[in-house]
């Protein structure tokens, strides 16, 4: 019975890691295929939306 609990805890802690890795790979893949100007504009808009001074 204790073995099942340890396995369940291992699986439940592994799920967020796998999900984060998939999201990270997707972001890298998408940003690698976008035009440089569009990527710059998106980053610039995010800076303004978060209140970070960029000028």
Contact map, one row per residue, 1 for C-alpha under 8 A:
1111100000000000000000000000000000000000000000000000000
1111110000000000000000000000000000000000000000000000000
1111111000000000000000000000000000000000000000000000000
1111111100000000000000000000000000000000000000000000000
1111111110000000000000000000000000000000000000000000000
0111111111000000000000000000000000000000000000000000000
0011111111100000000000000000000000000000000000000000000
0001111111110000000000000000000000000000000000000000000
0000111111111000000000000000000000000000000000000000000
0000011111111100000000000000000000000000000000000000000
0000001111111110000000000000000000000000000000000000000
0000000111111111000000000000000000000000000000000000000
0000000011111111100000000000000000000000000000000000000
0000000001111111110000000000000000000000000000000000000
0000000000111111111000000000000000000000000000000000000
0000000000011111111100000000000000000000000000000000000
0000000000001111111110000000000000000000000000000000000
0000000000000111111111000000000000000000000000000000000
0000000000000011111111100000000000000000000000000000000
0000000000000001111111110000000000000000000000000000000
0000000000000000111111111000000000000000000000000000000
0000000000000000011111111100000000000000000000000000000
0000000000000000001111111110000000000000000000000000000
0000000000000000000111111111000000000000000000000000000
0000000000000000000011111111100000000000000000000000000
0000000000000000000001111111110000000000000000000000000
0000000000000000000000111111111000000000000000000000000
0000000000000000000000011111111100000000000000000000000
0000000000000000000000001111111110000000000000000000000
0000000000000000000000000111111111000000000000000000000
0000000000000000000000000011111111000010000000000000000
0000000000000000000000000001111111000000000000000000000
0000000000000000000000000000111111100000000000000000000
0000000000000000000000000000011111110110000000000000000
0000000000000000000000000000000011111110000000000000000
0000000000000000000000000000000001111111000000000000000
0000000000000000000000000000000000111111100000000000000
0000000000000000000000000000000001111111110000000000000
0000000000000000000000000000001001111111111000000000000
0000000000000000000000000000000000011111111100000000000
0000000000000000000000000000000000001111111110000000000
0000000000000000000000000000000000000111111111000000000
0000000000000000000000000000000000000011111111100000000
0000000000000000000000000000000000000001111111110000010
0000000000000000000000000000000000000000111111111000000
0000000000000000000000000000000000000000011111111100000
0000000000000000000000000000000000000000001111111111110
0000000000000000000000000000000000000000000111111111110
0000000000000000000000000000000000000000000011111111000
0000000000000000000000000000000000000000000001111111000
0000000000000000000000000000000000000000000000111111100
0000000000000000000000000000000000000000000000111111110
0000000000000000000000000000000000000000000000110011111
0000000000000000000000000000000000000000000100110001111
0000000000000000000000000000000000000000000000000000111
